[in-house]
Amino acid sequence: MRISLFFFSYLFFAVQQLNSQSVLLKEQVLRSVLRFQQEGLVDLPAKQLPSLRKSPSLSDTSWKSSPFFQLAIQTAYALSIGKPIKPWFAYESISIAQEKVIYNRLESALEKVQTPLEVDNYFASYQQPRSAKTRVLFNTLVAKKKQFVKSPSRLLSDTILWLEHAVGVYHWMDHWDFTRSIHVNVAAAEVELVEEDRTILSMRAVVGKAATPTPFFAAWAENIVLYPYWFVPLSIAVGEFLPKIKKDITWLDRQNMQVLDRAGNVVDPTQLPWADFTAAYFPYTIRQSTGCDNALGILKVDVKTPLGVYLHDTNNKASFLLSKRFLSHGCIRLEEPLQLGNYLLDKTLDTVFLQSCLLEQKPVQLTLKAAIPVLVFYTLVQPQQDGSVRYLQDTYQHFQKK
């Protein structure tokens, strides 16, 4: 009888301790989340606040099955990816594929939390810079803010704005934990292939001019296309090409262009009523055939977006010698497309086949072993390998004071 009483007393004490610990964890989550919301770091649904503000002790005593446990995971997710700061991505499909992976990782880490202090540390870990590049930007931002307190100036104020945006972009990219990714900083007109925390390939790029800027996006590339067709965007077809074709129909042949109907069939352009076509009415597609004279060159990294923007080779190699390389209609031209292709495919491409400039060669699609994220962004501060930062010109005027 004594053993039974002792056992039940011990069990009651243990349950009380567990309940007390659970309440402390919930209270700490609530305090932290409300503070983050006040600081503008997270957004809580309006309907969620009234129930959360009630004493955590009134809710389910189980910590892991309580709404506070799930709230902590949601908050950590929000802190890990940060809040978008303009200019942000016009199209983003990364989080759709990665969100579940990240949530599972956050849940596993939270299951190890046992004290209020560990709750604080849990949240803090997802606010800290993860990669060397983000740490460089973050440390520079901290230093500039200290400098601004001592000696405020318009230049320092602008610099802090640029750094805050750059930290936000790199912080967002870090927390997806990509093994390999392609970074395109449009402001620098440069492309990097990044493997974990190392840049293993860097090259110049040609990007969109100010009138036809390159859109910023985060999406997946699954294929490389050798000898790609260039399907001319409608805006270019009717805005630039149509007047030339109306003036001289032979322009199409000289540019190795074909006209396709809505079914994708090649049609004879000499049989079309070109005088009837306008910017508002052009029921055809213009396609440039394959070969070294093709605007996409001999290699294209096929990125899955609705934007019609790719990373590709070019028939205008001289443009890479320019310091200002804002020349395209929006696509991203690569200085070393074959090197990038070799890395992505983990094999050496047949340079004889590619450099033979075969005309009318059918496109060859090569599937990557694993899809790779392509991150096209625009920051005016770029971290360097030596721990310094490089400031860039605001070609697109995204940071101009209104």
Secondary structure in CASP SS format (residue, H / E / C, confidence):
PFRMAT SS
TARGET T0000
AUTHOR 0000-0000-0000
METHOD secondary structure of the structure
MODEL  1
M C 1.00
R H 1.00
I H 1.00
S H 1.00
L H 1.00
F H 1.00
F H 1.00
F H 1.00
S H 1.00
Y H 1.00
L H 1.00
F H 1.00
F H 1.00
A H 1.00
V H 1.00
Q H 1.00
Q H 1.00
L H 1.00
N H 1.00
S H 1.00
Q H 1.00
S H 1.00
V H 1.00
L H 1.00
L H 1.00
K H 1.00
E H 1.00
Q H 1.00
V H 1.00
L H 1.00
R H 1.00
S H 1.00
V H 1.00
L H 1.00
R H 1.00
F H 1.00
Q H 1.00
Q H 1.00
E C 1.00
G C 1.00
L C 1.00
V C 1.00
D C 1.00
L C 1.00
P C 1.00
A C 1.00
K C 1.00
Q H 1.00
L H 1.00
P H 1.00
S H 1.00
L H 1.00
R H 1.00
K C 1.00
S C 1.00
P H 1.00
S H 1.00
L H 1.00
S C 1.00
D C 1.00
T C 1.00
S C 1.00
W C 1.00
K C 1.00
S C 1.00
S C 1.00
P H 1.00
F H 1.00
F H 1.00
Q H 1.00
L H 1.00
A H 1.00
I H 1.00
Q H 1.00
T H 1.00
A H 1.00
Y H 1.00
A H 1.00
L H 1.00
S H 1.00
I H 1.00
G C 1.00
K C 1.00
P C 1.00
I C 1.00
K C 1.00
P C 1.00
W C 1.00
F C 1.00
A C 1.00
Y E 1.00
E E 1.00
S C 1.00
I H 1.00
S H 1.00
I H 1.00
A H 1.00
Q H 1.00
E H 1.00
K H 1.00
V H 1.00
I H 1.00
Y H 1.00
N H 1.00
R H 1.00
L H 1.00
E H 1.00
S H 1.00
A H 1.00
L H 1.00
E C 1.00
K C 1.00
V C 1.00
Q C 1.00
T C 1.00
P H 1.00
L H 1.00
E H 1.00
V H 1.00
D H 1.00
N H 1.00
Y H 1.00
F H 1.00
A H 1.00
S H 1.00
Y C 1.00
Q C 1.00
Q C 1.00
P C 1.00
R C 1.00
S C 1.00
A H 1.00
K H 1.00
T H 1.00
R H 1.00
V H 1.00
L H 1.00
F H 1.00
N H 1.00
T H 1.00
L H 1.00
V H 1.00
A H 1.00
K H 1.00
K H 1.00
K H 1.00
Q H 1.00
F H 1.00
V H 1.00
K H 1.00
S C 1.00
P C 1.00
S C 1.00
R H 1.00
L H 1.00
L H 1.00
S H 1.00
D H 1.00
T H 1.00
I H 1.00
L H 1.00
W H 1.00
L H 1.00
E H 1.00
H H 1.00
A H 1.00
V H 1.00
G H 1.00
V H 1.00
Y H 1.00
H H 1.00
W H 1.00
M H 1.00
D H 1.00
H C 1.00
W C 1.00
D C 1.00
F C 1.00
T C 1.00
R E 1.00
S E 1.00
I E 1.00
H E 1.00
V E 1.00
N E 1.00
V C 1.00
A C 1.00
A C 1.00
A C 1.00
E E 1.00
V E 1.00
E E 1.00
L E 1.00
V E 1.00
E E 1.00
E C 1.00
D C 1.00
R E 1.00
T E 1.00
I E 1.00
L E 1.00
S E 1.00
M E 1.00
R E 1.00
A E 1.00
V E 1.00
V E 1.00
G E 1.00
K C 1.00
A C 1.00
A C 1.00
T C 1.00
P C 1.00
T C 1.00
P C 1.00
F C 1.00
F E 1.00
A E 1.00
A E 1.00
W E 1.00
A E 1.00
E E 1.00
N E 1.00
I E 1.00
V E 1.00
L E 1.00
Y C 1.00
P C 1.00
Y C 1.00
W E 1.00
F E 1.00
V C 1.00
P C 1.00
L H 1.00
S H 1.00
I H 1.00
A H 1.00
V H 1.00
G H 1.00
E H 1.00
F H 1.00
L H 1.00
P H 1.00
K H 1.00
I H 1.00
K H 1.00
K H 1.00
D C 1.00
I C 1.00
T C 1.00
W H 1.00
L H 1.00
D H 1.00
R H 1.00
Q C 1.00
N C 1.00
M E 1.00
Q E 1.00
V E 1.00
L E 1.00
D C 1.00
R C 1.00
A C 1.00
G C 1.00
N C 1.00
V E 1.00
V E 1.00
D C 1.00
P H 1.00
T H 1.00
Q H 1.00
L C 1.00
P C 1.00
W H 1.00
A H 1.00
D H 1.00
F C 1.00
T C 1.00
A C 1.00
A C 1.00
Y C 1.00
F C 1.00
P C 1.00
Y C 1.00
T E 1.00
I E 1.00
R E 1.00
Q E 1.00
S C 1.00
T C 1.00
G C 1.00
C C 1.00
D C 1.00
N C 1.00
A C 1.00
L C 1.00
G C 1.00
I C 1.00
L E 1.00
K E 1.00
V E 1.00
D E 1.00
V E 1.00
K C 1.00
T C 1.00
P C 1.00
L C 1.00
G C 1.00
V C 1.00
Y C 1.00
L E 1.00
H E 1.00
D C 1.00
T C 1.00
N C 1.00
N C 1.00
K H 1.00
A H 1.00
S H 1.00
F H 1.00
L H 1.00
L C 1.00
S C 1.00
K C 1.00
R C 1.00
F E 1.00
L E 1.00
S E 1.00
H C 1.00
G C 1.00
C C 1.00
I E 1.00
R E 1.00
L E 1.00
E C 1.00
E C 1.00
P H 1.00
L H 1.00
Q H 1.00
L H 1.00
G H 1.00
N H 1.00
Y H 1.00
L H 1.00
L H 1.00
D C 1.00
K C 1.00
T C 1.00
L C 1.00
D C 1.00
T H 1.00
V H 1.00
F H 1.00
L H 1.00
Q H 1.00
S C 1.00
C C 1.00
L C 1.00
L C 1.00
E C 1.00
Q C 1.00
K C 1.00
P C 1.00
V E 1.00
Q E 1.00
L E 1.00
T E 1.00
L E 1.00
K E 1.00
A E 1.00
A E 1.00
I E 1.00
P E 1.00
V E 1.00
L E 1.00
V E 1.00
F E 1.00
Y C 1.00
T C 1.00
L C 1.00
V E 1.00
Q E 1.00
P E 1.00
Q C 1.00
Q C 1.00
D C 1.00
G C 1.00
S C 1.00
V E 1.00
R E 1.00
Y E 1.00
L C 1.00
Q C 1.00
D C 1.00
T C 1.00
Y C 1.00
Q C 1.00
H C 1.00
F C 1.00
Q C 1.00
K C 1.00
K C 1.00
END
